[in-house]
């Protein structure tokens, strides 16, 4: 398996590749040409550019924590639920 294929199977693209996608977009390249040249799916190119337009960065941003979400170790003892009527 080639090195490029291993990169594409990981969850997150390298920052350098995301920056190259944005640079090509700013110089007027189309999504299809960028996708073919960088061997990245067109939908990924589109989502990286959308993220850049929305947030002004290609860096990985922290995810929003849901209000009911507990952090690791916040497990309290819960009373067993009675399912018998």
C-alpha positions as CSV (number, residue, x, y, z in Angstrom):
1,X,0.0,0.0,0.0
2,X,1.4,3.4,-1.0
3,X,2.1,6.2,1.5
4,X,-0.6,8.4,-0.1
5,X,-3.3,5.7,0.4
6,X,-2.3,5.3,4.1
7,X,-2.8,9.1,4.5
8,X,-6.2,9.0,3.0
9,X,-7.4,6.2,5.3
10,X,-6.7,8.2,8.4
11,X,-9.5,10.3,9.9
12,X,-7.9,13.7,9.5
13,X,-5.8,15.2,6.6
14,X,-2.5,16.7,7.4
15,X,-2.6,20.5,8.0
16,X,-0.1,21.0,5.2
17,X,-2.5,19.3,2.7
18,X,-5.5,21.3,3.9
19,X,-3.4,24.5,3.5
20,X,-2.5,23.5,-0.1
21,X,-6.2,23.0,-0.9
22,X,-7.1,26.5,0.3
23,X,-4.1,28.0,-1.5
24,X,-5.2,26.3,-4.8
25,X,-8.8,27.5,-4.2
26,X,-7.6,31.1,-3.7
27,X,-5.6,30.9,-7.0
28,X,-8.8,29.9,-8.8
29,X,-8.5,26.1,-9.2
30,X,-11.7,24.1,-9.3
31,X,-12.7,21.4,-6.9
32,X,-12.5,18.7,-9.5
33,X,-9.0,19.6,-10.6
34,X,-7.8,19.9,-6.9
35,X,-9.3,16.6,-6.1
36,X,-7.6,14.8,-8.9
37,X,-4.2,16.6,-8.4
38,X,-4.1,16.0,-4.6
39,X,-5.9,12.5,-4.7
40,X,-8.5,13.7,-2.2
41,X,-12.2,13.2,-2.7
42,X,-14.1,16.1,-4.1
43,X,-16.4,16.2,-1.1
44,X,-13.4,16.5,1.2
45,X,-12.0,19.4,-0.8
46,X,-15.4,21.1,-0.6
47,X,-15.7,20.6,3.2
48,X,-12.2,22.0,3.8
49,X,-13.0,25.1,1.7
50,X,-16.3,25.5,3.5
51,X,-14.6,25.3,6.9
52,X,-12.0,27.8,5.7
53,X,-14.7,30.2,4.5
54,X,-16.7,29.8,7.7
55,X,-14.0,29.9,10.4
56,X,-11.0,31.5,8.5
57,X,-8.8,28.6,9.3
58,X,-8.0,25.0,8.3
59,X,-6.8,24.0,11.8
60,X,-8.7,21.4,13.8
61,X,-11.1,23.2,16.1
62,X,-12.4,21.9,19.4
63,X,-15.8,20.2,19.3
64,X,-18.7,21.7,21.2
65,X,-19.6,19.8,24.3
66,X,-23.3,18.8,24.6
67,X,-25.0,20.1,27.7
68,X,-26.0,16.7,28.9
69,X,-22.7,15.1,28.1
70,X,-20.5,13.9,31.0
71,X,-16.8,13.9,31.0
72,X,-14.9,10.6,31.8
73,X,-15.1,9.9,35.4
74,X,-18.3,11.8,36.1
75,X,-20.3,8.6,36.4
76,X,-22.6,8.8,39.3
77,X,-24.4,5.9,40.8
78,X,-27.7,5.7,39.1
79,X,-30.8,4.1,40.6
80,X,-31.8,1.0,38.6
81,X,-34.9,1.7,36.5
82,X,-38.0,-0.4,37.3
83,X,-39.4,-1.6,34.0
84,X,-42.2,-3.8,35.6
85,X,-45.2,-1.4,35.5
